[in-house]
Amino acid sequence: MRLVIVGDRKVLMKKNLMKVTRFGGLYKSGELKRFEAYVGMLAAVACAEQGWLCTDGPVALSVGVVFGDRRKRDLQNCFGALCDALEGIVYDDDSQIRLIAARKEYVKGMWGFEISVEPYGGRKDAGQASQETAH
């Protein structure tokens, strides 16, 4: 089974929207919290429509991002807010993500993203494989 989540807003970069407390700690800005709530709402609706249940197993994540201008952006910076927003809805914790694939494109004046999530069925960890062959 595969879950597909589609959004029509600009993906916010988590690293640019973290605020520092006067004691050196970090917290999310209100803008970032609202974006994560938006993605979470899209995910909850997609889960209900597509029959996806929150999983505690490993997952593979594919993210496509559309940027509405040609300003230079690092694709990996898109993951933080998106992965955090899916916690507790699509998967228990973003540490369950075992594989990430990403792409970006530019379409003047258009912003958005598409996230696909599916159970990870890749090869076993090296530690597991070596233990099995030893027995």
WOSULJO-V963485 format. One record per run of one state. SS is the DSSP state (@ for helix, = for strand, . for the rest). FROM is the first residue (numbers start at 1). TO is the last residue. If there is no record, write none. Layout:
# WOSULJO-V963485
ss=SS from=FROM to=TO
ss=SS from=FROM to=TO
This chain:
# WOSULJO-V963485
ss=. from=1 to=1
ss== from=2 to=7
ss=. from=8 to=13
ss=@ from=14 to=16
ss=. from=17 to=17
ss== from=18 to=20
ss=. from=21 to=25
ss== from=26 to=28
ss=. from=29 to=29
ss=@ from=30 to=50
ss=. from=51 to=54
ss== from=55 to=55
ss=. from=56 to=58
ss== from=59 to=67
ss=. from=68 to=74
ss=@ from=75 to=86
ss== from=87 to=87
ss=. from=88 to=90
ss== from=91 to=91
ss=. from=92 to=93
ss=@ from=94 to=96
ss== from=97 to=106
ss=. from=107 to=111
ss== from=112 to=119
ss=. from=120 to=125
ss=@ from=126 to=134
ss=. from=135 to=135
